[in-house]
């Protein structure tokens, strides 16, 4: 299988404040603040590149100083930015989060420019550069839920995506329900955490295997559910696979799910059977949250 993969969605600057102290609302503690390339599509693309895949970014980035810096950073990492939509009147998006010893305290994702750009970011899939309605793209596509609900619904029924191997993830629990139109797409693999699975099924689950099985019952063809340091599950037509992630000291959270998804895609591309692909993805995510791989 080709190592080329389209990464469609949010590419922005991550501004992350991390502290070693337990934090609550109103906490004011010393820590470190970093600015790094981020966004769901970008996090997936960066991890895929580390696994020697060839990510092509489809996103919206402003024609501003922050956007120029972000494009240059992506190119230095070996990501293809030739098809990125650059807007003259929309600023480059940004994500801001605060993490403490007790996990993610709060986060704000400002992806308004991506939402405003709408289907302009998909033009290369229609104008012949990457595909067209008569000859749709047939490779792998990683798609994130930062796109608008209307655009995701269009994608679910668009001939431009009908032949692709779609890998789909919500951007956050707050945007999980945007993926409902894609749940029953026969060519889609859905990656969610336990909370997101509950939101998509309008219920609460106690564990990942139960959640994954329920999502199959809701029409999903292929679904992976993670639950932090607890058992993860992969449900598909041949059954439900489960595996426990390695126990590690957690030093960061933002981007862990994206790393899991990317590692799973890369393992499958290399021909790993489903059991091995799940184990590989869990190990990659564990390495990431422990700080053993670069941001």
N, C-alpha and C positions, 0 to 999 in steps of 0.2 A: 504493500500500500504506500501511496505517496506520503511524504512527510509534510506536505503543504497543508495548512489549515487556516481558515479565515477566522479571525477573532473580532466579533461584532459587539460593540457596546461602549462602555465607559472607559475612557483613557484620560487621566487627569493627574493632578498633583495630590498625593496623600500628605497631609500635615498631621502627624501623630505625636501626642504627648504621652510619655510613659513614665510611671513612677513605681518604685518598689514598695510603697506603702499601700495599705488597704484604704480605699477612698469611698466617700459617700457624697451625697449632694452637698455642695458648699465647701468641699475639701480644698485646701490650698497648700500644696506640698511641693518640695523640690523634685525635679526629674529631668528628663531629656526630651527635647522637641526636635523632630526630624521632618524634612521634606523630601519625599522620594516619589518617583513615578508610580502611579497606582491606578485604581479603578479596576472593576472586575475583569473586563476584557484584557487590560494591560497586565494584571497579575497573572492571568492564565497564560498570556503570550510569553511573558518573561520565564515562567516555569517551563513551558513547552520548549523554549529555546535552549534551556539548560539540558533538556532531554534530546537535543539535536534535531528538533523539528523546525519547520519553516513557517512561522506565523506571519500572516498578512493582516494588518490592522484596518478595520473599517469603523470609523468613528468621526466625531466632530471635534476639532481643536481650533481655538481662536488664532487669528493673525495678530497676536500680541507677543510681548516679550516672553511671557510664561509659556505660550504655545510654541514659540521657536525653540526654547530650551527643552521642552518636552519632546518635540520631534527629534532634536539632536540626541537627546538621551536614548530614545528608542532606537535610533539608527546605530548608535554605538553598541547597543546590545544585540545587534543583528536582526532587528525587526523590520519588516517591510512597511514603510509608511507612504508608499507611492500613491495609494488610493484613499488616503485620509482626506475628508472634506475639511477645508480650511475656510473659516468664516471671517469676513471683514468686520462684522458688526456684533458677533457673539464672543464673549470672553471665554478663555480656557476654564474648564470646570475644575472644582477642587473638593476634596473630602477632608473632613477634620474629625479626629477622634481623640478621646482621652482613655487611657488604659491604666489600671492600678493592679496591685497584687491580687485583687479579687476579680479581675477580668475587665471586660469592656464596661466603662462607666457611662459613656454617652458618645454619640457620633452624629454628625450632620453631613449628608451627601448633597452637594450642590451640583446636580447634573442637568441644570436647566438648559444649558446650551445644546447638549446632546438631544434633549427632548425637543427643543425648538427646531433643530436641524431636521428632525423627522426622517423621511425616506430619502433625503438627499444623500445620506451616508451609504445608501444601498445602490446608488446609480451604477457603480462598476459591475454589479450583478445583472444589470439589465441592458447595458449599452455595448456589450460584446467584449469588454476588457477582461471580465472574469466569468461572464455567462450572459445568457439572454433568455427570453421566454421560450424560444424555440430550441435552445441548447442550454438548459439550466446547469448551474454548477453541480458537479457530481462528487466533490470531495467532502472533507470534514469541515464543519462550521461550529465554532463555540460561540454561543449567543447568550447575552446576559439581560437581566430584567430591568436594566436602567432605561431601556427604550419605553416609549409610552404604551399604555394598554392597547390603544387603537392600532399602533404599528405592529405590535406583537400579534394581535389578532389577524392583521393582514398577512403577516409572515406565515402564520399557521395554514393559510389557504392559498398562498401565492405559488404559482408555477415556478417561480425563480428558485424556490427552496425545495421543490418536490422530490428532487433526485439526490439531495444532500444527506449526509450523515450528521444530523443535528444533535449537538450536545448543549443542553440548556440549563442555566442556573439563575435563580433570583438574585438580585443585588443585595437584598436584605429581607428579613421577615416582613418589614413594612411594605415591600413591593412583591411579595410572594404571589399574591392573587393575580398579578398581571400575567402569570404564566398559565392561567386556566385555559385559554384558547389552545395552548400547545400541548396540554395534557394528553389528549387522545391522538396526537400526530403519530402515525405508525413508524416514522423515521426519526423520532426524537428520543433521546435519553435524557432524563430529568435528574439533576443533582440538587438535593435539598438537605437541610438539617432537620432535626426532629420537629422543631417549632414550625418551620416552613411547611413541612408535610402536613401538620395539623391544620394550618391555615388553608392549604389547598383542598383538604378534605372536610373542612368546617367541623373539626372535632379535635380532641387532644389524645395523644398517644403516650403510652408509658415506655415504649422502646422502639428502636429502629426497625427490627423485623416486622413488627405489627404494622407500623406505618407504611413500610414498603409494600407489604401485601395489600393493604387497603388502597394504596394508590393504583396498583394493578387493577383492583376491582372498580376503580373510577375511570378506567380506560387507558391508563399509561401502559406503554409497551415495554419500557425499560426504565428502571428507576433505582437510584442509589440514595440512601438515607444515612447521614452521619449523626452522631450524638456525642460530640465532644470526646471525652476519654472513654466512653462506653462503647458497647458493641455497635458496629455499623452493618448495614445490610444492602445487598444488591438483589433486586427482584426482577425477573424477566420470565419469558415463556417456559424456560426449563426448570424454574423453581426459585428458591430464595437462598442466597449465599450469605453467611454471616462471618464476621471476623472482628476480633478485639484489637484496637490500636495499641502500639507499644506505650508503656508508661514512661513519661518524660516530665521534666520540670518545665512548666509553661512560662515562657518569658515574653510572649507576644501572641496576639489573637488575630488581628486584622490581616486578612489574606490567607488564612489557613484553609478555608473551604475552597478557595480558588486554586490553591496548590494541590489539594486532594484531587480536584476535578482534572487539572492539567496532567498530573502524574498518571491518573487512570486512563486518560485518552492516549498518552504516550505509550503506556504499557500495552494497550490493545493494538496500537499501530505497529508495535514491534512483534505482534503475534502472541502475546501472553494469553493464556486461558483466563477465563473470568475470575477464578479463585486467586491466581497469581496477580492479576491486575488490581484486584481489591486490596490484597496485602501490600503491594507496591505503593498504592496511593495512600494507604494509612501510614506506612513508614515515611513517605515523603512529607506528609502533613505533620507527623510527629517531629521529624527533623526540623521542619520550619518553625513550629511553635517553640521548640527548645532553643532556637537561635543557631542551629548547626549549619544552616545554609544562609547565604546573604539575602537581604531584603530586596 
